[in-house]
Amino acid sequence: MKIGIVGVGNIGKTLARLLKEAGHTIYVANSRGVDGVRKIADEINVEAVDIYGAVNSSDVVILSIPFPAIKELPTDLFYSATTDKVIIDTSNYYPDFRDPHIKEIDDGMTESVWVSKQINRPVIKAFNNILAYSLAELGQVEGSKNRLAIAVAGDSVPSKNVVMSLVNDIGFDPVDAGSLEDSWRQQPCTPAYCCDYDQKMMRKGLAIAQKGEAQKKRDRLPELFSSLGANPTHQDIVQMNRDLNPILD
């Protein structure tokens, strides 16, 4: 499958490497053009393109850019894209902690619904509720005991099935998280967010999420991260997330 990845930060670069290793053809791009992404592309043996090339050359597009940058994408980016092109949104909204406030989301709009409105295309929400280290280092072959899970939400069943297949390809169990509107259940500071859970616990986390609760907990993140010290470990961060939303096993 041909996959274009716009954004080569921790998540985008890791997805490019893992999907390449799984046998897919990968194109990578960022806002700095072909030359701006060439070094990273050469490192992982994928093709450097501009953002239009990433969209137009691929069957699947992964948007892995900072949340506010979604609004800065060219308005014609998807004009020539076929209607069946699968678009994946990996982003997360962190107002105050990292991002400027966006009124529609602060007023209750689900994050990826907002993303879909900005690009005027349906999206699938995935790869947002796993830490970069977990994605890079903790994948396992299908059928492994305690294999970690990744939530996938969206309105198109065929598109969602494509994304769930990609999740499996790179070493994780996909969990159907419902519609795009339902993807608030995998947003930051929900019980399903970045806790290194298997399928069973991921489903529990998605099920027990309560609308509006995550935003209150998200506002505590600067304090919580400060309490971890200057160099928290991966396990420190996972445990912090689990403690924020305990799930009875």
RODO-953550 format. One record per residue (C-alpha): residue in one letter; z, y, x. Coordinates in steps of 0.5 Angstrom, whole numbers, m for minus. Example, Ala and Ser with C-alpha at 12.3 -4.5 7.8 and 13.67 -1.06 7.14 Angstrom:
REM residues 2
A	16	m9	25
S	14	m2	27
END
This chain:
REM residues 249
M	0	0	0
K	m2	7	2
I	5	11	2
G	5	19	4
I	12	22	6
V	13	29	6
G	19	31	10
V	21	27	16
G	29	29	16
N	34	23	17
I	32	20	10
G	24	21	11
K	23	19	18
T	27	12	16
L	23	11	10
A	17	12	14
R	19	7	20
L	22	1	15
L	16	2	10
K	11	1	16
E	15	m5	19
A	14	m8	12
G	7	m7	13
H	5	m1	9
T	0	4	11
I	4	11	12
Y	2	18	13
V	8	23	14
A	8	31	14
N	12	37	13
S	12	44	12
R	9	46	20
G	3	42	19
V	0	36	23
D	2	39	30
G	9	40	27
V	10	32	25
R	5	29	30
K	11	27	35
I	15	24	30
A	9	20	27
D	7	18	34
E	14	15	35
I	14	11	29
N	6	9	30
V	4	12	23
E	m1	18	22
A	1	25	22
V	m3	29	16
D	m1	36	13
I	2	35	6
Y	m5	35	2
G	m7	29	6
A	0	26	5
V	m1	27	m3
N	m9	25	m3
S	m9	19	2
S	m4	15	m2
D	m2	11	m7
V	5	13	m7
V	8	20	m5
I	15	20	m3
L	18	27	m3
S	24	28	2
I	25	35	3
P	31	40	2
F	32	41	m5
P	31	48	m6
A	24	47	m2
I	21	43	m8
K	20	50	m11
E	16	52	m5
L	11	47	m5
P	4	49	m7
T	3	50	m14
D	m4	46	m13
L	m1	40	m9
F	m2	35	m14
Y	m8	38	m17
S	m13	32	m15
A	m8	27	m15
T	m9	21	m20
T	m5	21	m26
D	m2	14	m24
K	0	16	m17
V	7	14	m16
I	12	20	m14
I	19	19	m11
D	24	24	m11
T	30	23	m6
S	33	30	m6
N	40	32	m8
Y	43	38	m10
Y	49	41	m6
P	50	48	m9
D	55	52	m4
F	56	46	0
R	49	47	3
D	44	50	m3
P	43	56	m7
H	45	55	m14
I	40	53	m19
K	41	56	m26
E	38	50	m30
I	42	45	m26
D	48	49	m26
D	47	49	m34
G	46	41	m34
M	39	40	m33
T	39	33	m29
E	37	34	m22
S	30	30	m22
V	28	33	m29
W	28	40	m25
V	24	37	m20
S	19	34	m24
K	18	41	m28
Q	17	44	m21
I	11	40	m19
N	9	39	m26
R	9	31	m25
P	13	25	m27
V	18	23	m21
I	22	17	m20
K	29	18	m17
A	30	13	m11
F	33	13	m4
N	38	19	m6
N	44	15	m7
I	45	11	0
L	47	14	7
A	42	15	12
Y	46	10	17
S	46	5	11
L	38	6	10
A	37	5	17
E	42	0	19
L	44	m4	14
G	38	m7	10
Q	38	m15	9
V	33	m20	7
E	32	m22	0
G	38	m26	m3
S	43	m25	3
K	50	m25	0
N	53	m18	m1
R	46	m14	0
L	46	m7	m1
A	43	m4	m7
I	39	2	m9
A	39	6	m16
V	32	7	m18
A	31	11	m25
G	25	14	m28
D	21	14	m35
S	14	10	m33
V	16	2	m32
P	10	1	m28
S	12	6	m23
K	19	4	m23
N	17	m3	m22
V	13	0	m16
V	19	3	m13
M	23	m3	m14
S	19	m7	m10
L	19	m2	m4
V	26	m2	m4
N	26	m10	m4
D	21	m9	2
I	26	m5	6
G	32	m10	5
F	36	m7	m1
D	37	m10	m8
P	34	m5	m13
V	38	m3	m19
D	34	0	m25
A	38	6	m27
G	35	8	m33
S	30	14	m35
L	29	20	m31
E	34	24	m35
D	39	18	m34
S	39	19	m26
W	45	24	m27
R	49	17	m26
Q	46	17	m19
Q	47	24	m17
P	52	26	m11
C	59	25	m13
T	58	20	m18
P	61	13	m18
A	54	10	m15
Y	53	15	m10
C	53	13	m3
C	58	8	m3
D	55	2	0
Y	55	m3	m6
D	52	m9	m8
Q	48	m10	m14
K	54	m12	m19
M	58	m6	m16
M	52	m1	m17
R	51	m3	m24
K	59	m2	m25
G	58	5	m22
L	52	7	m26
A	55	5	m32
I	62	8	m32
A	59	15	m29
Q	62	21	m34
K	57	27	m35
G	60	33	m32
E	65	30	m28
A	61	29	m21
Q	60	37	m21
K	68	38	m21
K	68	33	m15
R	62	36	m11
D	66	42	m11
R	71	39	m7
L	67	36	m1
P	68	42	4
E	75	40	3
L	74	33	3
F	70	33	9
S	74	37	13
S	80	32	12
L	76	27	16
G	76	31	22
A	70	33	27
N	67	26	28
P	68	22	22
T	65	15	22
H	60	12	17
Q	66	8	14
D	70	14	14
I	65	17	9
V	63	11	5
Q	71	10	4
M	72	18	2
N	66	17	m3
R	69	10	m6
D	76	14	m6
L	73	19	m10
N	71	15	m16
P	75	8	m15
I	71	2	m19
L	76	m4	m21
D	72	m10	m18
END
